Amino acid sequence: MRNGLVVVMLGLTLGGCGLLAPSFKLPEVPASTTPATTLPFVTPEVVGSWAVITPEPLSTTGTWYEALALPGLPELIATASANNPTLATLAARGTQARANASSALAAQLPQLDAAAGASRGRLAPSQANVPSGTDTDTTNTYNAGLSASFEFDLFGRLSGTTKANNLLALATDELYNDVKLALEAEVARTYVALIAANEVAQAWATRLSASEQQFALLSKRYELGELSLAEWQGANARLQQQRTSALQAATNTRQLHHALATLLGQPAAEQTIDPAATNALYEVVPALPAEVSSLVLANRPDVRAAAKQLEAANAAIGVARAAFLPRINLTANAGLASTDLSELFNWNNRTWAACPVVSLP
């Protein structure tokens, strides 16, 4: 037993020391080879050095569309996010990835099983070590016991698999955020375009109503002979042109209504526009700074997802390398066995076995 404890402690000690994955680092950006006479190039030593950055999650204290201050927009974005099938698919993939990560983590822990059973059978004379021709008895066998197994993670195969699955789960979450951000931007763009198109359509409707009344007066003057035919035809042509423009504006508005309904995952219908949202379009949106550091690219969800996928692939290299090396498993079982059920739990009927197994592909 003492020797077995020594083996277990040695395996646990070496379990975290054998990772074969390469040291992960971001790829270096090659220097420009364009001659300075064609395109001036300043070496990093002049202005500083290249920065190795670690993408961090975006702040969750607010949302980007709060700067627009458009009433009704947060509700539309929430509805679109809840009904979007792509987001639902990515959310399910994220749940699956996290389940895979949990399964990989469970493989690093000891596996414990309990079993109980009963059997009835007869052994042949050769199996029972009795002379040939002897009539052996039919017996019942009852057993109950525990079995345990543990794999020593000497070369990081199990821990590398766990790390890779965790990184893939994080990458899936970032892809979810990327699609969600794109959906939010499309809903906001369509909503703003709808408000503007609705204003244009209303303006054309008002102008067309006035033009209709003016043309009616011109038609009366033409009937009374106060207006020439050329003047009346010119007014009629201008009216038809305004009718065409008003119809086009109304068509654009309906198309944007349908586009917004599609983004919201709802049947095509006209959305109610809050008058306060129309007034908000005339407010000045806070201006972005003229110069923004390129480090903000690290906060893009697709960039963060790509970084996690790259790191997961790097961890998978260590898992693949460990597959060429020996695997050491320790298995043990203990229990009780008896041909009489009433004597199954007698201490004398105990049975146990322990077996280390080394396998090499």
C-alpha positions as CSV (number, residue, x, y, z in Angstrom):
1,M,0.0,0.0,0.0
2,R,2.9,2.4,0.8
3,N,4.4,1.8,-2.6
4,G,1.1,2.4,-4.2
5,L,0.8,5.8,-2.5
6,V,4.3,6.7,-3.6
7,V,3.3,5.9,-7.2
8,V,0.1,8.0,-7.0
9,M,2.0,11.0,-5.5
10,L,4.7,10.8,-8.1
11,G,2.1,10.7,-10.9
12,L,0.2,13.7,-9.4
13,T,3.5,15.6,-9.1
14,L,4.4,15.0,-12.7
15,G,0.9,15.5,-14.1
16,G,1.3,19.2,-14.6
17,C,4.9,19.2,-15.8
18,G,4.6,17.4,-19.1
19,L,2.7,19.9,-21.3
20,L,4.0,19.5,-24.9
21,A,2.2,22.5,-26.4
22,P,4.5,25.1,-27.9
23,S,4.8,28.4,-26.0
24,F,2.0,30.5,-27.3
25,K,2.8,34.0,-28.7
26,L,1.3,36.2,-31.2
27,P,2.9,36.1,-34.7
28,E,5.4,38.9,-35.4
29,V,4.5,41.6,-37.9
30,P,7.2,41.6,-40.6
31,A,8.9,44.9,-41.3
32,S,8.1,46.6,-44.6
33,T,10.5,45.8,-47.5
34,T,9.3,48.8,-49.6
35,P,12.2,51.2,-50.4
36,A,12.0,54.4,-48.6
37,T,12.1,56.4,-51.8
38,T,8.7,54.9,-52.8
39,L,7.0,54.8,-49.4
40,P,8.6,56.3,-46.3
41,F,8.8,53.7,-43.5
42,V,9.7,54.5,-39.9
43,T,11.2,51.6,-38.0
44,P,9.6,50.7,-34.7
45,E,12.8,51.7,-32.9
46,V,12.1,55.3,-33.9
47,V,8.6,55.6,-32.6
48,G,8.6,52.8,-30.0
49,S,8.2,49.1,-30.2
50,W,5.5,46.7,-31.2
51,A,3.1,46.0,-28.4
52,V,1.9,42.5,-27.6
53,I,-1.6,42.9,-26.4
54,T,-4.0,40.5,-24.7
55,P,-7.7,41.0,-25.8
56,E,-9.9,41.8,-22.9
57,P,-13.7,41.5,-22.7
58,L,-15.6,44.7,-23.5
59,S,-17.1,46.7,-20.6
60,T,-20.6,45.6,-19.7
61,T,-21.5,48.9,-18.0
62,G,-23.3,50.3,-21.0
63,T,-24.2,49.7,-24.7
64,W,-22.8,51.5,-27.7
65,Y,-26.3,52.6,-29.0
66,E,-27.0,54.6,-25.8
67,A,-25.1,57.5,-27.5
68,L,-27.9,57.7,-30.1
69,A,-30.5,58.3,-27.5
70,L,-33.3,57.0,-29.8
71,P,-36.4,56.1,-27.8
72,G,-37.6,52.6,-28.7
73,L,-34.3,51.4,-30.1
74,P,-33.2,49.4,-27.0
75,E,-36.5,47.5,-27.1
76,L,-36.2,46.7,-30.8
77,I,-32.6,45.4,-30.3
78,A,-33.7,43.3,-27.4
79,T,-36.5,41.8,-29.5
80,A,-34.2,41.1,-32.5
81,S,-31.6,39.5,-30.2
82,A,-34.3,37.2,-28.7
83,N,-35.7,36.1,-32.0
84,N,-32.6,35.8,-34.1
85,P,-32.0,32.1,-35.1
86,T,-28.3,32.7,-35.7
87,L,-27.8,33.9,-32.2
88,A,-29.8,31.0,-30.9
89,T,-27.6,28.6,-32.8
90,L,-24.4,30.1,-31.5
91,A,-25.7,30.1,-28.0
92,A,-26.4,26.4,-28.3
93,R,-22.9,25.8,-29.7
94,G,-21.5,27.7,-26.7
95,T,-23.4,25.4,-24.4
96,Q,-22.1,22.4,-26.3
97,A,-18.5,23.7,-26.1
98,R,-18.8,24.3,-22.4
99,A,-20.2,20.8,-21.9
100,N,-17.2,19.4,-23.9
101,A,-14.9,21.4,-21.7
102,S,-16.5,20.0,-18.6
103,S,-16.3,16.4,-20.0
104,A,-12.6,16.9,-20.7
105,L,-12.0,18.2,-17.2
106,A,-13.8,15.2,-15.7
107,A,-11.4,12.9,-17.6
108,Q,-8.6,14.3,-15.4
109,L,-10.3,13.1,-12.2
110,P,-10.5,9.5,-10.8
111,Q,-13.3,7.5,-12.2
112,L,-15.4,5.6,-9.6
113,D,-18.0,3.0,-10.5
114,A,-20.3,0.9,-8.3
115,A,-21.9,-2.4,-9.5
116,A,-23.9,-5.2,-8.1
117,G,-25.2,-8.3,-9.8
118,A,-26.2,-11.9,-9.7
119,S,-25.5,-14.8,-12.1
120,R,-26.5,-18.5,-12.3
121,G,-24.4,-21.0,-14.3
122,R,-22.5,-24.3,-14.5
123,L,-18.8,-24.8,-15.1
124,A,-17.4,-27.6,-17.3
125,P,-15.2,-30.2,-15.5
126,S,-12.1,-28.8,-17.1
127,Q,-13.0,-25.3,-15.8
128,A,-13.8,-26.6,-12.3
129,N,-10.5,-28.6,-12.2
130,V,-12.3,-31.9,-11.7
131,P,-11.9,-35.2,-13.6
132,S,-13.6,-35.4,-17.0
133,G,-17.1,-36.9,-16.8
134,T,-17.8,-35.5,-13.3
135,D,-21.2,-33.9,-13.0
136,T,-20.6,-30.3,-11.8
137,D,-23.3,-28.4,-9.9
138,T,-25.2,-25.4,-11.1
139,T,-24.4,-22.5,-8.7
140,N,-25.6,-19.0,-8.1
141,T,-23.1,-16.2,-7.7
142,Y,-23.8,-12.8,-6.1
143,N,-21.4,-9.9,-6.1
144,A,-21.2,-6.2,-5.1
145,G,-18.3,-3.9,-5.4
146,L,-16.5,-0.7,-6.4
147,S,-14.0,-0.1,-9.1
148,A,-11.8,3.0,-9.7
149,S,-9.4,4.1,-12.4
150,F,-7.1,7.0,-12.8
151,E,-4.8,8.1,-15.7
152,F,-1.6,9.9,-14.8
153,D,-1.5,13.0,-17.0
154,L,2.3,12.8,-17.3
155,F,2.6,14.6,-20.7
156,G,-0.4,16.9,-20.6
157,R,-2.7,15.1,-22.9
158,L,-5.8,15.5,-20.7
159,S,-5.0,19.0,-19.4
160,G,-4.2,20.1,-22.9
161,T,-7.6,18.8,-24.1
162,T,-9.3,20.6,-21.3
163,K,-7.5,23.9,-22.1
164,A,-8.3,23.6,-25.8
165,N,-12.0,22.9,-25.1
166,N,-12.2,25.9,-22.7
167,L,-10.6,28.2,-25.3
168,L,-13.0,26.9,-28.0
169,A,-15.9,27.7,-25.7
170,L,-14.6,31.2,-25.2
171,A,-14.1,31.6,-28.9
172,T,-17.7,30.5,-29.5
173,D,-18.9,33.1,-27.0
174,E,-16.9,35.8,-28.8
175,L,-18.5,34.7,-32.1
176,Y,-21.9,35.1,-30.5
177,N,-20.9,38.6,-29.4
178,D,-19.7,39.4,-32.9
179,V,-23.0,38.4,-34.5
180,K,-24.9,40.2,-31.8
181,L,-23.0,43.4,-32.4
182,A,-23.6,43.2,-36.2
183,L,-27.3,42.6,-35.6
184,E,-27.5,45.5,-33.2
185,A,-25.8,47.8,-35.8
186,E,-28.1,46.6,-38.6
187,V,-31.2,47.2,-36.4
188,A,-30.0,50.6,-35.4
189,R,-29.2,51.5,-39.1
190,T,-32.5,50.3,-40.4
191,Y,-34.4,52.1,-37.6
192,V,-32.7,55.4,-38.2
193,A,-33.2,55.0,-42.0
194,L,-36.9,54.2,-41.3
195,I,-37.4,57.3,-39.2
196,A,-35.7,59.5,-41.9
197,A,-37.7,57.8,-44.7
198,N,-40.9,58.3,-42.7
199,E,-40.1,62.0,-42.4
200,V,-39.5,62.3,-46.1
201,A,-42.7,60.4,-46.9
202,Q,-44.7,62.7,-44.7
203,A,-43.1,65.8,-46.2
204,W,-43.9,64.5,-49.7
205,A,-47.5,63.8,-48.6
206,T,-47.9,67.3,-47.2
207,R,-46.4,68.8,-50.3
208,L,-48.5,66.7,-52.7
209,S,-51.7,67.6,-50.8
210,A,-50.9,71.3,-51.4
211,S,-49.9,70.7,-55.0
212,E,-53.2,68.8,-55.6
213,Q,-55.2,71.8,-54.3
214,Q,-53.1,74.2,-56.4
215,F,-53.6,72.1,-59.5
216,A,-57.4,72.0,-58.9
217,L,-57.4,75.9,-58.9
218,L,-55.3,75.9,-62.1
219,S,-57.7,73.5,-63.7
220,K,-60.6,75.9,-62.9
221,R,-58.7,78.8,-64.4
222,Y,-57.9,76.6,-67.5
223,E,-61.7,75.8,-67.9
224,L,-62.5,79.5,-67.6
225,G,-60.0,80.3,-70.3
226,E,-57.7,82.3,-68.0
227,L,-54.8,79.7,-68.4
228,S,-53.2,78.4,-71.6
229,L,-53.0,74.8,-72.5
230,A,-49.2,74.8,-72.2
231,E,-49.3,76.2,-68.7
232,W,-51.9,73.7,-67.6
233,Q,-49.9,70.8,-69.1
234,G,-46.8,72.0,-67.4
235,A,-48.6,72.1,-64.0
236,N,-50.0,68.7,-64.6
237,A,-46.5,67.3,-65.5
238,R,-45.1,68.8,-62.3
239,L,-47.9,67.3,-60.3
240,Q,-47.4,63.8,-61.8
241,Q,-43.7,64.1,-61.0
242,Q,-44.5,64.9,-57.4
243,R,-46.9,62.0,-57.2
244,T,-44.1,59.7,-58.4
245,S,-41.7,61.1,-55.8
246,A,-44.3,60.7,-53.0
247,L,-45.1,57.1,-54.1
248,Q,-41.4,56.3,-54.2
249,A,-41.0,57.8,-50.7
250,A,-43.9,55.7,-49.4
251,T,-42.5,52.6,-51.0
252,N,-39.1,53.1,-49.4
253,T,-40.8,53.5,-46.0
254,R,-42.8,50.3,-46.5
255,Q,-39.6,48.4,-47.5
256,L,-37.8,49.6,-44.4
257,H,-40.7,48.6,-42.3
258,H,-40.5,45.1,-43.7
259,A,-36.7,45.0,-43.4
260,L,-37.0,46.0,-39.7
261,A,-39.7,43.3,-39.1
262,T,-37.4,40.7,-40.7
263,L,-34.6,41.7,-38.3
264,L,-37.0,41.5,-35.4
265,G,-38.1,38.0,-36.5
266,Q,-41.7,39.1,-36.8
267,P,-44.3,39.1,-39.6
268,A,-44.0,42.0,-42.0
269,A,-45.9,44.9,-40.5
270,E,-45.4,48.6,-40.0
271,Q,-43.7,49.5,-36.8
272,T,-44.9,52.3,-34.6
273,I,-42.4,55.2,-34.6
274,D,-42.1,57.2,-31.4
275,P,-42.3,60.9,-32.2
276,A,-39.5,61.5,-29.7
277,A,-37.2,59.3,-31.8
278,T,-37.8,61.6,-34.8
279,N,-36.8,64.6,-32.7
280,A,-33.7,62.7,-31.4
281,L,-32.4,62.5,-35.0
282,Y,-31.9,66.3,-34.9
283,E,-29.7,66.1,-31.9
284,V,-26.0,66.1,-32.4
285,V,-24.5,62.7,-31.8
286,P,-21.3,62.8,-29.7
287,A,-18.3,63.0,-32.0
288,L,-15.7,60.3,-31.9
289,P,-12.1,61.4,-31.3
290,A,-10.2,62.2,-34.5
291,E,-7.4,59.7,-33.6
292,V,-8.1,56.3,-32.0
293,S,-5.4,53.9,-30.9
294,S,-5.1,50.8,-33.0
295,L,-5.2,48.8,-29.7
296,V,-9.0,49.1,-29.8
297,L,-9.0,46.5,-32.5
298,A,-8.3,44.0,-29.7
299,N,-11.8,44.6,-28.3
300,R,-13.5,43.5,-31.5
301,P,-15.3,40.2,-30.8
302,D,-14.1,38.6,-34.1
303,V,-10.5,39.5,-33.2
304,R,-10.9,38.0,-29.7
305,A,-12.5,34.9,-31.2
306,A,-9.7,34.5,-33.6
307,A,-7.1,34.8,-30.8
308,K,-8.9,32.2,-28.7
309,Q,-9.1,29.8,-31.7
310,L,-5.4,30.3,-32.4
311,E,-4.5,29.5,-28.8
312,A,-6.8,26.5,-28.8
313,A,-5.1,25.2,-31.9
314,N,-1.7,25.7,-30.2
315,A,-2.9,23.6,-27.2
316,A,-4.1,20.9,-29.6
317,I,-0.5,20.6,-30.9
318,G,0.6,19.5,-27.4
319,V,-2.3,17.0,-27.2
320,A,-1.3,15.5,-30.6
321,R,2.3,15.2,-29.4
322,A,1.3,13.5,-26.2
323,A,-0.6,10.9,-28.2
324,F,2.8,9.4,-29.3
325,L,4.0,8.9,-25.6
326,P,3.1,6.2,-23.1
327,R,-0.2,6.4,-21.1
328,I,-0.2,5.1,-17.5
329,N,-3.5,4.0,-15.9
330,L,-4.1,2.8,-12.4
331,T,-7.2,0.6,-12.0
332,A,-8.4,-1.1,-8.8
333,N,-11.6,-2.8,-7.7
334,A,-12.9,-4.2,-4.4
335,G,-16.1,-5.9,-3.4
336,L,-17.8,-9.0,-2.1
337,A,-18.7,-12.3,-3.9
338,S,-20.6,-15.3,-2.7
339,T,-22.6,-18.2,-3.9
340,D,-25.1,-17.6,-1.1
341,L,-27.0,-14.3,-1.0
342,S,-27.3,-14.4,2.8
343,E,-23.5,-14.7,3.2
344,L,-22.6,-12.0,0.6
345,F,-21.6,-9.4,3.1
346,N,-19.4,-11.6,5.2
347,W,-15.9,-10.2,5.5
348,N,-14.4,-13.4,4.5
349,N,-16.0,-13.1,1.0
350,R,-14.1,-9.9,0.2
351,T,-12.2,-9.6,-3.1
352,W,-9.9,-7.0,-4.4
353,A,-7.4,-6.3,-7.2
354,A,-5.1,-3.5,-8.3
355,C,-3.4,-3.2,-11.6
356,P,-1.3,-0.4,-13.2
357,V,-1.5,-0.4,-17.0
358,V,1.1,1.1,-19.3
359,S,0.2,1.5,-23.0
360,L,2.2,2.8,-25.9
361,P,0.7,3.5,-29.3
